[in-house]
Amino acid sequence: MKLVRLLVLFGIALPALAQYAGPAILSRGEAPTAISAPEVKFRPFVEFTAGYETNLTGVAVTDAQGTLPDLNSSTLSLIWGISGAHSWRHTKIALDYRGGLDDYRQQSRFDSISQALLFALTQQVSRHTSLSIHESAGVFTRAFGQGSLSQTIPYDPAQSFIPTTDFFDNRTTFSDTQVNFNIQKTSRLSFSLAGDYIVTRYRAAGLAGTNGLTASGNTQYRLSRRSTIGADYTFGRFVSQHQFGDAVFHAVSGTFARALSAKTEFSGSVGAAHLEQTSLVSVPIDPAIAALLGISAATEINHFVTWVTSGGLRLSRGFRQGVAYVGISRGINPGNGLFTTSISTDATAGYTYTGLRRWSFGARALYSRAKSVGNIQGDYKTLAAGFSASRSLGHYAHLVFGYDLRQYDSGSFNNYNRVIQAAHFGIGFAPGDVPLRIW
């Protein structure tokens, strides 16, 4: 009888070897475990809203002096989407999709259809291995709320290359595909191999899109039920579109994760990255040659090499009906179309609440300070904050409203200063008795 019990327990434990049950590991892109619900029913929704937005502008809108006009407009929007998650014995899928049709009443040139998708697929390949695919994709003219944690998605969009600091309201298309292969060697030791392919395109010819590729590997060792440590290596390359230049970097870091309590987690990494950036720069020429040729400057290839401190931290706290988080990260990103490869420090914070009966509420904030090391070199900053809420009215109807603020600033470029605001108010419809989830 003892032998039978032992075999039963052993059989139950074997599948668990392929599942990491500790605190979320930020370097693997994992969302806080507090919001990784095993099952969330797929739920469609549709919204009709009216709003007002300020300081609309595109690349072609600026005048000869580079001055941005103050273009404001009321808006009418039709928004639709679906979100949810479902698990089978060896497979789990999660989806968060949102589409929108925006009509700018006084500035019709900005009328657009927007799409945003977060998708995750996890497949248990064998007892000790699993495969995860994360897809972040979208197309937009003016982005608000990109990169926020979703209540149905088991990964953190802030760890993906999603455009969040775009200065101009020009058509942007992006895709970030991440593939992770995890090996749970023992109940304590695990390995992960990951690849990331990035594509960003801008309709405006003056903005530089990006093709990017990263490959990484890390190992994690679970010290105890609450603590995990590890090491990570990443190779990456960004190639600019419409401009000469590329960036290659190698990054190494030590990683850690700690469950401070059943609902509170602390995770992060600390390390360094070696960056090599190739670009074209303008340089002054000898006065005698300038007088002979009638030019004052020439173009040459610049090879910029530096070491960058890198890493990130995230503290999250789960509640019965929501989650709060705050994080900071420093690293290398492909820029925002106007600027190419940049070294940035980003701070994020957010809170989501889904009431059991009537209310849902979400708030988010982002501060980004970046230094461009590509064709245009200089500092630029972005500050963004916003909230959205919904209240159940009964019979599948919901009152929805929200507000967003974004400020651009630069000490290097006088005209890179802009404040934009957007507010919306309307009604939404979705099956179920709880309020709409907040995106």
Secondary structure, DSSP 4 states (H G I P E B T S, - for coil): -HHHHHHHHHHHHHHHTT---SS--GGGTBPPGGG--S-EEEEEEEEEEEEEEEEE--GGGS-TT-PPP-EEEEEEEEEEEEEEEEE-SSEEEEEEEEEEEEEESS-GGG-EEEEEEEEEEEEE-SSSEEEEEEEEEEEESS--STT---SS-SB-GGGS-------S-S-EEEEEEEEEEEEE-SSSEEEEEEEEEEEEEESSTTS--EEEEEEEEEEEEE-SSSEEEEEEEEEEEEEESSSSEEEEEEEEEEEEEEESSSSEEEEEEEEEEEEEEEEEEEEE--HHHHHHHT-SEEEEEEEEEEEEEEEEEEEEEEETTEEEEEEEEEEEE---SSS-SEEEEEEEEEEEEE-SSSEEEEEEEEEEEEEEESSSEEEEEEEEEEEEEEEEEETTEEEEEEEEEEEEE-SS-TT--EEEEEEEEEEEE-SSSSPPPP-
